[in-house]
């Protein structure tokens, strides 16, 4: 298979826009950490397409998105470690009413 045909198949593949999961954006809505590696893989995919199309500025922007994705992934993972064993404050709706 030639390179152009392979890139055409990649363009038609359901990887675009993070469709590797059932229902695009489902992990982001559910606020799951698996969103980050899927987003980074998506950015790598777009780098390949943009470099092949000689859109170097767009490919560079994808590198920025990868760096931000890695930073978000690290921040999410470190905040999860800090929250283990922590308790939530009761919301105003669930706290008893104070009568005067």
Secondary structure, DSSP 4 states (H G I P E B T S, - for coil): --HHHHHHHHHHSTTGGGTTSSSTTHHHHHT-THHHHHHHHHHHHHHHHHHHTT-HHHHHHHHHHHHHHHHHHHHHHHHHHHHTT--PPPPTTTSPPPP-
